[in-house]
Amino acid sequence: MSDSQTISAAVAKLYNTYPFPPEPLLDEPPPGYNWRWNWLAAYNFCTGQKPQKQDIRILDAGCGTGVGTQYLVHLNPTASVVGIDLSAGALEVAQECCKRSGAKRVEFHHLSLYDVEQLSGEFDFINCVGVLHHLPDPIRGIQALAKKLAPGGLMHIFVYGELGRWEIQLMQKAIASRSALCAERPPSK
Ligand SMILES: C[S@@+](CC[C@H](N)C(=O)[O-])C[C@H]1O[C@@H](n2cnc3c(N)ncnc32)[C@H](O)[C@@H]1O
């Protein structure tokens, strides 16, 4: 196995064990609104114009448990949505999440971002939230996505930032040093 395959296998194992996000499944459309998942609003924000079409194709790349995917379906009522993920466990939850919330114009594929060319056609809107930093080669990942973007399309990308994760990193250090202390000390009786 190459280093890259070892990392991807470890990432898939992590998200099979802890599918993310671990949100409760609802039997109705999700209650919130995020303009970045609405084609009309996002297109207008990026270009200052109204998009020429609404019957677009959306790709949710690294969809996890489908919480964002169901928003993409419900907030874009004439779009068709495709979700892909490396984790079969997360995809199982995503299918159930969309089924229960009544998100019908969606299909899922067990596929890495690296292999996205296996999907047919291009996408007008590619959503990739919290995923690229997990790839052994994020540049290769974003290049693979870019090849599937239709002319004039939009990509919504979110990656972890050093500053934004400052508190989490502090907590990780604290847990690591506590674990090291526990390993040094024999358990008390
Ligand atoms: C932090 S979760 C984000 C889930 C979802 N996008 C969200 O924002 O709720 C990261 C997801 O990326 C997936 N992932 C990681 N590497 C991937 C790859 N190479 N191809 C496809 N999915 C990948 C993981 O399996 C996991 O479900």
The ligand as a Tripos MOL2 file, in Angstrom:
@<TRIPOS>MOLECULE
LIG
   27    29     1     0     0
SMALL
NO_CHARGES

@<TRIPOS>ATOM
      1 C1        -15.4060   16.5530    8.5210 C.3       1 LIG1
      2 S1        -16.3630   15.4800    7.4720 S.3       1 LIG1
      3 C2        -17.3160   16.6770    6.5740 C.3       1 LIG1
      4 C3        -18.6570   16.1420    6.1340 C.3       1 LIG1
      5 C4        -19.5430   17.1530    5.4240 C.3       1 LIG1
      6 N1        -18.9080   17.7160    4.2490 N.3       1 LIG1
      7 C5        -19.9570   18.2580    6.3570 C.2       1 LIG1
      8 O1        -19.4390   19.3640    6.2640 O.co2     1 LIG1
      9 O2        -20.8100   18.0200    7.2260 O.co2     1 LIG1
     10 C6        -15.1710   14.9620    6.2630 C.3       1 LIG1
     11 C7        -15.7110   13.9320    5.2780 C.3       1 LIG1
     12 O3        -14.8100   13.8480    4.1700 O.3       1 LIG1
     13 C8        -14.7300   12.5070    3.7710 C.3       1 LIG1
     14 N2        -13.4930   12.3230    2.9990 N.ar      1 LIG1
     15 C9        -12.2240   12.3920    3.4320 C.ar      1 LIG1
     16 N3        -11.3660   12.1600    2.4270 N.ar      1 LIG1
     17 C10       -12.1280   11.9360    1.3180 C.ar      1 LIG1
     18 C11       -11.8280   11.6280   -0.0430 C.ar      1 LIG1
     19 N4        -10.5790   11.4810   -0.4730 N.pl3     1 LIG1
     20 N5        -12.8540   11.4790   -0.8990 N.ar      1 LIG1
     21 C12       -14.1430   11.5990   -0.4800 C.ar      1 LIG1
     22 N6        -14.4840   11.8840    0.7990 N.ar      1 LIG1
     23 C13       -13.4900   12.0480    1.6790 C.ar      1 LIG1
     24 C14       -14.7600   11.7430    5.0710 C.3       1 LIG1
     25 O4        -15.0900   10.3740    4.8860 O.3       1 LIG1
     26 C15       -15.8020   12.5370    5.8590 C.3       1 LIG1
     27 O5        -17.0960   12.0110    5.6970 O.3       1 LIG1
@<TRIPOS>BOND
     1     1     2 1
     2     2     3 1
     3     2    10 1
     4     3     4 1
     5     4     5 1
     6     5     6 1
     7     5     7 1
     8     7     8 2
     9     7     9 1
    10    10    11 1
    11    11    12 1
    12    11    26 1
    13    12    13 1
    14    13    14 1
    15    13    24 1
    16    14    15 ar
    17    14    23 ar
    18    15    16 ar
    19    16    17 ar
    20    17    18 ar
    21    17    23 ar
    22    18    19 1
    23    18    20 ar
    24    20    21 ar
    25    21    22 ar
    26    22    23 ar
    27    24    25 1
    28    24    26 1
    29    26    27 1
@<TRIPOS>SUBSTRUCTURE
     1 LIG1         1 GROUP 0 **** ****
